[in-house]
Amino acid sequence: MASWLTFVVIGCVGGLFAGIFGVGGGIVIVPALIYWAGFSQHKATGTSLAVLLPPIGLAAAAEYYRHGNVDVRAAILLACSMFVGGWGGAYLANQMKGPYLRLAFGVFVSGLGVYLVYGACKRLGWI
C-alpha cells in the first residue's frame, strides 16, 4: 500500500491540472495511481471517479462560477447525461480485462494528444 504522502501528492497534482485544464481523473490520477501507488487499472479508475466529485466539482466549479464561466443549464444537462454515460462506461470497463482497458486508455489519450497538438500547431500557423 502506498503511503499517505503518495496520495497527497497525486491529489495535489490532479487538482492543479483539473483547475488549469479541466482534466485530472483519467489523465493524471489514474496513471499516477497505477504507477506510483501500484493500483490495478480498474481500481485506479474506480478510485479516481470516487475522488473527483467533492473536491473538484465543488471547489473548481465555484471559482469558475465566480468569474461568470459556468453555464448552469449546460452543466445540469451534462451532469445528468454523464450519470447515465458513466454507469454505461463503468459497466463496459468492468467487463474488460485490465490489459485491454489499459490499452484502450492509452490509445484514447494518445489520440487526444495528437489531435490537440495538431490543432494548436494549425492555429499558430506552423502547419
Buried (B, 14 or more C-beta within 10 A) or exposed (E): EBEEEBBEBBBEBBBEBBBEEEBBBBBBBBBBBBEBBEBEBBBBBBBBBEBBEEBBEEEBBEEBEEEEEBEEEEBEEEEEEEEEEEEEEBEEBEEBEBEEBBEBBEEEBEEEEEEEEEEEEEEEEEE
